[in-house]
């Protein structure tokens, strides 16, 4: 397994790799969710590249950039075990020079939900992903459904900017009790970890209602809200029943939707989602 830091070394090695080349962008501290993306890429691509970069521009001024967990030696060991061909760990100065001033912005899809709660977040995401794409030139790039809005935003960027890249979206990997795997789950103490199950319960309750004939978007949001509010440790930021492609909130009878939410448990912010319908 090759490891590089500089973009020039990355490109030199990349030029010699047979296609298709798959890219798995990560911020490190890998868990089974990340590794499921690597496995999918390994199945579909001749060569797999993983990037590890904790991107500061997608963190708000009061978010957990400094506390974000990091363990590069552990990440390397896992990626070598999973047959990754190249790991790129760029330094901050390569990605954002002191006079950096160019940003990639997706408009409508980035405005609601996470975009509303975390101003500037998606500008940071789309800019760094565009830089990753431009540096690696992958044939395919792999993202998790857990960050559902991120998937919508990146697909929009790829379409609008004519990136010749296939965006592959992989299912959410969950703990046995349903909690979506996340690097931030490690912040939860025992009591908070138990309370965090409420996200999965609320989504499951709404899906069950939908499957039993309740297809009213407003009522599905009420079911999720009521379930979350029943947990004393949960601080609800939003629930959504939106069009999966545009993220516009739905009303009345629906045939398909993205159910999503953001909830703070203790000091830890968690997100989750279900796709329902056809």
DRENDO-1510 file (C-alpha; in Angstrom, 1 decimal, always signed):
<recs>
REC; n; res; u; v; w
REC; 1; UNK; +0.0; +0.0; +0.0 .
REC; 2; UNK; +1.4; +3.3; -1.1 .
REC; 3; UNK; +1.0; +6.4; +1.2 .
REC; 4; UNK; +1.7; +10.0; -0.1 .
REC; 5; UNK; +1.2; +13.5; +1.1 .
REC; 6; UNK; +2.1; +15.8; -1.8 .
REC; 7; UNK; -0.3; +16.3; -4.7 .
REC; 8; UNK; +2.6; +15.9; -7.2 .
REC; 9; UNK; +3.5; +12.4; -5.8 .
REC; 10; UNK; -0.2; +11.5; -5.8 .
REC; 11; UNK; -0.5; +12.4; -9.4 .
REC; 12; UNK; +2.6; +10.6; -10.4 .
REC; 13; UNK; +1.4; +7.3; -8.9 .
REC; 14; UNK; -2.2; +7.9; -10.1 .
REC; 15; UNK; -1.0; +8.2; -13.7 .
REC; 16; UNK; +0.3; +4.6; -13.6 .
REC; 17; UNK; -2.8; +3.1; -12.1 .
REC; 18; UNK; -5.1; +1.1; -14.4 .
REC; 19; UNK; -8.7; +2.2; -14.5 .
REC; 20; UNK; -11.3; +2.1; -13.1 .
REC; 21; UNK; -9.9; +4.0; -10.1 .
REC; 22; UNK; -12.2; +4.4; -7.1 .
REC; 23; UNK; -11.8; +7.2; -4.5 .
REC; 24; UNK; -13.1; +7.0; -0.9 .
REC; 25; UNK; -12.8; +10.5; +0.7 .
REC; 26; UNK; -12.6; +10.4; +4.5 .
REC; 27; UNK; -11.7; +12.5; +7.4 .
REC; 28; UNK; -10.0; +9.5; +9.1 .
REC; 29; UNK; -10.7; +7.7; +12.4 .
REC; 30; UNK; -12.2; +5.0; +10.3 .
REC; 31; UNK; -15.1; +2.8; +11.4 .
REC; 32; UNK; -17.2; +0.1; +9.7 .
REC; 33; UNK; -19.1; +2.7; +7.7 .
REC; 34; UNK; -16.0; +3.9; +6.0 .
REC; 35; UNK; -14.7; +0.4; +5.5 .
REC; 36; UNK; -18.0; -0.6; +3.8 .
REC; 37; UNK; -17.2; +2.1; +1.2 .
REC; 38; UNK; -13.7; +0.7; +0.8 .
REC; 39; UNK; -15.1; -2.8; +0.3 .
REC; 40; UNK; -17.5; -1.6; -2.3 .
REC; 41; UNK; -14.8; +0.2; -4.2 .
REC; 42; UNK; -12.5; -2.8; -3.9 .
REC; 43; UNK; -15.2; -4.9; -5.6 .
REC; 44; UNK; -15.8; -2.5; -8.4 .
REC; 45; UNK; -12.4; -0.9; -9.2 .
REC; 46; UNK; -9.0; -2.0; -10.3 .
REC; 47; UNK; -7.4; +0.4; -7.9 .
REC; 48; UNK; -8.7; +2.1; -4.7 .
REC; 49; UNK; -7.5; +5.4; -3.4 .
REC; 50; UNK; -8.5; +6.6; +0.1 .
REC; 51; UNK; -8.0; +10.2; +1.1 .
REC; 52; UNK; -7.7; +11.2; +4.8 .
REC; 53; UNK; -8.1; +14.9; +5.5 .
REC; 54; UNK; -9.9; +16.6; +8.4 .
REC; 55; UNK; -11.3; +19.5; +6.4 .
REC; 56; UNK; -11.4; +22.7; +8.5 .
REC; 57; UNK; -13.6; +24.7; +6.1 .
REC; 58; UNK; -16.6; +22.5; +6.8 .
REC; 59; UNK; -16.5; +23.1; +10.5 .
REC; 60; UNK; -18.3; +26.1; +12.0 .
REC; 61; UNK; -16.6; +28.4; +14.6 .
REC; 62; UNK; -18.1; +26.6; +17.5 .
REC; 63; UNK; -17.9; +23.0; +16.2 .
REC; 64; UNK; -15.5; +20.2; +17.1 .
REC; 65; UNK; -12.6; +20.6; +14.7 .
REC; 66; UNK; -9.9; +20.5; +17.4 .
REC; 67; UNK; -11.6; +17.6; +19.2 .
REC; 68; UNK; -12.3; +15.6; +16.1 .
REC; 69; UNK; -10.7; +12.2; +16.7 .
REC; 70; UNK; -7.6; +11.3; +14.7 .
REC; 71; UNK; -5.5; +8.0; +14.6 .
REC; 72; UNK; -3.6; +7.8; +11.3 .
REC; 73; UNK; -1.5; +4.7; +12.2 .
REC; 74; UNK; -4.7; +2.8; +13.0 .
REC; 75; UNK; -6.3; +4.0; +9.8 .
REC; 76; UNK; -3.3; +2.9; +7.8 .
REC; 77; UNK; -3.4; -0.6; +9.3 .
REC; 78; UNK; -7.1; -1.0; +8.5 .
REC; 79; UNK; -6.8; +0.3; +5.0 .
REC; 80; UNK; -3.9; -2.1; +4.3 .
REC; 81; UNK; -5.9; -5.0; +5.6 .
REC; 82; UNK; -8.7; -4.0; +3.2 .
REC; 83; UNK; -6.5; -4.0; +0.2 .
REC; 84; UNK; -6.3; -0.2; -0.5 .
REC; 85; UNK; -3.7; +0.7; -3.2 .
REC; 86; UNK; -3.0; +4.3; -2.2 .
REC; 87; UNK; -3.7; +6.5; +0.8 .
REC; 88; UNK; -3.4; +10.2; +0.3 .
REC; 89; UNK; -3.0; +12.3; +3.5 .
REC; 90; UNK; -2.5; +15.9; +2.3 .
REC; 91; UNK; -1.2; +18.5; +4.6 .
REC; 92; UNK; -3.4; +21.6; +5.3 .
REC; 93; UNK; -1.0; +24.0; +3.5 .
REC; 94; UNK; -1.4; +21.9; +0.2 .
REC; 95; UNK; -5.2; +22.1; +0.3 .
REC; 96; UNK; -5.5; +25.7; +1.5 .
REC; 97; UNK; -2.7; +28.1; +0.8 .
REC; 98; UNK; -2.4; +31.2; +2.9 .
REC; 99; UNK; -3.9; +33.3; +0.1 .
REC; 100; UNK; -6.7; +30.8; -0.8 .
REC; 101; UNK; -9.8; +32.5; -2.1 .
REC; 102; UNK; -11.7; +30.2; -4.5 .
REC; 103; UNK; -14.8; +28.4; -3.4 .
REC; 104; UNK; -17.3; +26.0; -4.9 .
REC; 105; UNK; -20.9; +26.7; -3.9 .
REC; 106; UNK; -24.0; +24.7; -4.7 .
REC; 107; UNK; -27.1; +26.9; -4.2 .
REC; 108; UNK; -30.6; +25.4; -3.5 .
REC; 109; UNK; -29.7; +21.9; -2.4 .
REC; 110; UNK; -27.2; +23.2; +0.2 .
REC; 111; UNK; -29.6; +25.7; +1.8 .
REC; 112; UNK; -32.1; +23.7; +4.0 .
REC; 113; UNK; -31.5; +21.2; +6.8 .
REC; 114; UNK; -27.7; +20.9; +7.5 .
REC; 115; UNK; -27.1; +24.0; +5.4 .
REC; 116; UNK; -29.4; +26.1; +7.6 .
REC; 117; UNK; -28.1; +24.7; +10.8 .
REC; 118; UNK; -24.4; +24.9; +9.8 .
REC; 119; UNK; -23.9; +28.0; +7.6 .
REC; 120; UNK; -20.9; +27.6; +5.3 .
REC; 121; UNK; -20.6; +23.8; +5.9 .
REC; 122; UNK; -21.4; +22.7; +2.4 .
REC; 123; UNK; -19.3; +25.4; +0.9 .
REC; 124; UNK; -16.4; +23.7; +2.7 .
REC; 125; UNK; -17.5; +20.2; +1.7 .
REC; 126; UNK; -18.0; +21.0; -2.0 .
REC; 127; UNK; -14.7; +22.9; -2.3 .
REC; 128; UNK; -12.6; +20.2; -0.7 .
REC; 129; UNK; -14.4; +17.4; -2.7 .
REC; 130; UNK; -13.8; +19.3; -5.9 .
REC; 131; UNK; -10.1; +19.6; -5.0 .
REC; 132; UNK; -10.0; +15.9; -4.2 .
REC; 133; UNK; -11.6; +15.0; -7.5 .
REC; 134; UNK; -9.3; +17.3; -9.4 .
REC; 135; UNK; -6.2; +15.8; -7.7 .
REC; 136; UNK; -7.1; +12.1; -7.9 .
REC; 137; UNK; -9.2; +12.1; -11.2 .
REC; 138; UNK; -11.2; +9.0; -10.1 .
REC; 139; UNK; -13.6; +7.1; -12.3 .
REC; 140; UNK; -15.8; +6.5; -9.3 .
REC; 141; UNK; -16.2; +8.1; -5.9 .
REC; 142; UNK; -17.9; +6.5; -2.9 .
REC; 143; UNK; -20.0; +8.2; -0.2 .
REC; 144; UNK; -22.3; +7.0; +2.5 .
REC; 145; UNK; -26.1; +7.5; +2.7 .
REC; 146; UNK; -25.7; +8.6; +6.3 .
REC; 147; UNK; -24.8; +12.1; +5.0 .
REC; 148; UNK; -27.8; +12.2; +2.8 .
REC; 149; UNK; -27.8; +15.9; +2.0 .
REC; 150; UNK; -24.1; +15.8; +1.3 .
REC; 151; UNK; -24.8; +13.1; -1.3 .
REC; 152; UNK; -27.5; +15.3; -2.9 .
REC; 153; UNK; -25.2; +18.3; -2.9 .
REC; 154; UNK; -22.2; +16.5; -4.4 .
REC; 155; UNK; -24.3; +14.8; -7.1 .
REC; 156; UNK; -25.5; +18.3; -8.0 .
REC; 157; UNK; -22.0; +19.7; -8.1 .
REC; 158; UNK; -20.8; +16.7; -10.3 .
REC; 159; UNK; -23.7; +17.3; -12.7 .
REC; 160; UNK; -23.4; +21.0; -12.9 .
REC; 161; UNK; -19.6; +21.1; -13.3 .
REC; 162; UNK; -19.4; +18.1; -15.7 .
REC; 163; UNK; -17.1; +16.0; -13.5 .
REC; 164; UNK; -16.7; +12.6; -15.4 .
REC; 165; UNK; -17.1; +10.7; -12.1 .
REC; 166; UNK; -19.7; +8.2; -11.1 .
REC; 167; UNK; -21.0; +8.9; -7.6 .
REC; 168; UNK; -21.7; +5.6; -5.8 .
REC; 169; UNK; -23.8; +5.9; -2.6 .
REC; 170; UNK; -23.5; +3.0; -0.1 .
REC; 171; UNK; -26.0; +2.1; +2.6 .
REC; 172; UNK; -25.8; +3.3; +6.2 .
REC; 173; UNK; -23.9; +0.9; +8.5 .
REC; 174; UNK; -25.6; +0.6; +11.9 .
REC; 175; UNK; -24.8; -0.6; +15.4 .
REC; 176; UNK; -26.9; -3.6; +16.6 .
REC; 177; UNK; -29.3; -1.3; +18.3 .
REC; 178; UNK; -29.8; +0.8; +15.1 .
REC; 179; UNK; -27.5; +3.8; +15.8 .
REC; 180; UNK; -25.8; +4.9; +12.6 .
REC; 181; UNK; -22.1; +4.5; +12.9 .
REC; 182; UNK; -20.2; +7.8; +13.2 .
REC; 183; UNK; -16.9; +9.0; +14.4 .
REC; 184; UNK; -18.8; +11.2; +16.9 .
REC; 185; UNK; -20.5; +8.3; +18.6 .
REC; 186; UNK; -17.4; +7.9; +20.7 .
REC; 187; UNK; -18.2; +11.3; +22.4 .
REC; 188; UNK; -21.3; +9.7; +24.0 .
REC; 189; UNK; -21.2; +8.4; +27.6 .
REC; 190; UNK; -23.2; +5.4; +28.6 .
REC; 191; UNK; -26.4; +7.2; +29.4 .
REC; 192; UNK; -26.2; +9.3; +26.2 .
REC; 193; UNK; -25.4; +6.3; +24.1 .
REC; 194; UNK; -28.7; +4.7; +25.3 .
REC; 195; UNK; -30.6; +7.9; +24.6 .
REC; 196; UNK; -29.1; +8.1; +21.1 .
REC; 197; UNK; -31.2; +5.1; +20.1 .
REC; 198; UNK; -34.2; +7.5; +19.8 .
REC; 199; UNK; -33.0; +8.6; +16.4 .
REC; 200; UNK; -33.5; +5.1; +14.9 .
REC; 201; UNK; -36.7; +4.6; +16.8 .
REC; 202; UNK; -38.2; +7.8; +15.5 .
REC; 203; UNK; -37.3; +7.0; +11.9 .
REC; 204; UNK; -38.5; +3.4; +12.3 .
REC; 205; UNK; -41.9; +4.7; +13.7 .
REC; 206; UNK; -42.4; +7.0; +10.7 .
REC; 207; UNK; -41.4; +4.2; +8.2 .
REC; 208; UNK; -43.8; +1.8; +9.9 .
REC; 209; UNK; -46.6; +4.3; +9.7 .
REC; 210; UNK; -45.9; +4.9; +6.0 .
REC; 211; UNK; -45.8; +1.2; +5.3 .
REC; 212; UNK; -49.2; +0.8; +7.1 .
REC; 213; UNK; -50.8; +3.4; +4.9 .
REC; 214; UNK; -50.0; +6.8; +6.5 .
REC; 215; UNK; -48.5; +8.7; +3.6 .
REC; 216; UNK; -49.1; +12.2; +4.8 .
REC; 217; UNK; -45.8; +14.1; +5.0 .
REC; 218; UNK; -46.9; +16.3; +7.9 .
REC; 219; UNK; -48.0; +13.4; +10.0 .
REC; 220; UNK; -44.8; +11.6; +9.4 .
REC; 221; UNK; -42.9; +14.6; +10.7 .
REC; 222; UNK; -45.1; +14.7; +13.7 .
REC; 223; UNK; -44.4; +11.0; +14.5 .
REC; 224; UNK; -40.7; +11.6; +14.3 .
REC; 225; UNK; -40.9; +14.8; +16.4 .
REC; 226; UNK; -43.0; +13.1; +19.1 .
REC; 227; UNK; -40.7; +10.2; +19.4 .
REC; 228; UNK; -37.6; +12.4; +19.7 .
REC; 229; UNK; -39.3; +14.7; +22.3 .
REC; 230; UNK; -40.1; +11.7; +24.4 .
REC; 231; UNK; -36.4; +11.3; +25.2 .
REC; 232; UNK; -35.3; +13.7; +27.9 .
REC; 233; UNK; -31.7; +13.9; +26.8 .
REC; 234; UNK; -32.5; +14.7; +23.2 .
REC; 235; UNK; -32.5; +18.2; +21.9 .
REC; 236; UNK; -34.2; +18.2; +18.5 .
REC; 237; UNK; -32.7; +20.6; +15.9 .
REC; 238; UNK; -34.9; +19.5; +12.9 .
REC; 239; UNK; -37.0; +16.7; +11.4 .
REC; 240; UNK; -37.6; +16.6; +7.7 .
REC; 241; UNK; -39.8; +14.8; +5.1 .
REC; 242; UNK; -38.3; +16.0; +1.9 .
REC; 243; UNK; -38.0; +15.1; -1.8 .
REC; 244; UNK; -35.0; +12.8; -2.0 .
REC; 245; UNK; -33.6; +14.6; -5.1 .
REC; 246; UNK; -34.2; +18.3; -4.4 .
REC; 247; UNK; -34.6; +18.3; -0.5 .
REC; 248; UNK; -37.7; +20.4; -0.8 .
REC; 249; UNK; -40.1; +19.8; +2.1 .
REC; 250; UNK; -43.1; +17.7; +1.1 .
REC; 251; UNK; -46.7; +18.2; +2.1 .
REC; 252; UNK; -49.9; +16.1; +1.7 .
REC; 253; UNK; -49.8; +12.6; +0.3 .
REC; 254; UNK; -46.4; +11.3; -0.8 .
REC; 255; UNK; -45.1; +8.2; -2.6 .
REC; 256; UNK; -41.4; +8.6; -1.7 .
REC; 257; UNK; -39.3; +10.7; +0.6 .
REC; 258; UNK; -36.1; +11.3; +2.5 .
REC; 259; UNK; -36.8; +11.3; +6.3 .
REC; 260; UNK; -34.0; +12.9; +8.1 .
REC; 261; UNK; -33.2; +14.6; +11.4 .
REC; 262; UNK; -30.5; +16.2; +13.5 .
REC; 263; UNK; -30.5; +15.7; +17.3 .
REC; 264; UNK; -28.1; +16.8; +20.0 .
REC; 265; UNK; -27.5; +14.2; +22.8 .
REC; 266; UNK; -25.5; +15.8; +25.6 .
REC; 267; UNK; -22.9; +17.8; +23.6 .
REC; 268; UNK; -22.9; +15.4; +20.6 .
REC; 269; UNK; -24.8; +16.3; +17.4 .
REC; 270; UNK; -26.1; +13.2; +15.6 .
REC; 271; UNK; -27.8; +12.9; +12.2 .
REC; 272; UNK; -29.7; +10.0; +10.6 .
REC; 273; UNK; -32.1; +9.3; +7.8 .
REC; 274; UNK; -34.3; +6.7; +6.0 .
REC; 275; UNK; -35.3; +6.7; +2.4 .
REC; 276; UNK; -39.0; +5.5; +2.1 .
REC; 277; UNK; -41.2; +4.7; -0.9 .
REC; 278; UNK; -40.3; +3.9; -4.5 .
</recs>
